[in-house]
Amino acid sequence: MKYLKTDKGRAEIAGRSHALDAVQRRLLILVDGQKTVNALGAFARVGELDAALGHLLQLGLIESTDHIAPLQEPVAPGFTAAAASEEPRAATNPEEFNKVRQQASDFVSERLGPAGEPICVAIDRCDSPAALRKLLRGVEIFIGQRLSPETTQTFARHFGSLLL
């Protein structure tokens, strides 16, 4: 089992309220989410460890890492890893990314007509959220020179938020 400091635990270390004895304070300092209970045992006398950790838990200064779900592996290169309970989104799911990429291409095609065709081809070539975000920054400037500031701002906000 492993423990990590809570915000309250970090504040205790910074502020020293003197509510902890030397063993409890030492263990609080050493808790980092990486050290196991066995490793922490080297810093306490026999019989002190369980009581000290129990006290730190009771005060809310540390918490167990058992409840923390690890991130899933990215589904493809260029995509971010999604949290286990997270809904699919363009930055974590290739199908959602393809939808957003198509929406961006449709937006450019509808607003710019034939003049937007090279941009649509470039959008279709993007293979990751990061590549599309980078391209869309330049597209935003191009659109800004041809359409209203409100349309440009809507474009940037909408697609920027979808790709995060």
Secondary structure, DSSP 8 states (H G I E B T S, - for coil): -BEEE-HHHHHHHHH--S-S-HHHHHHHHH--SSSBHHHHGGGS-TTTHHHHHHHHHHTTSEEESTT-------SSTT-----TT----TTT-HHHHHHHHHHHHHHHHHHHGGGGHHHHHHHHH--SHHHHHHHHHHHHHHHHHHS-HHHHHHHHHHHHHHT-
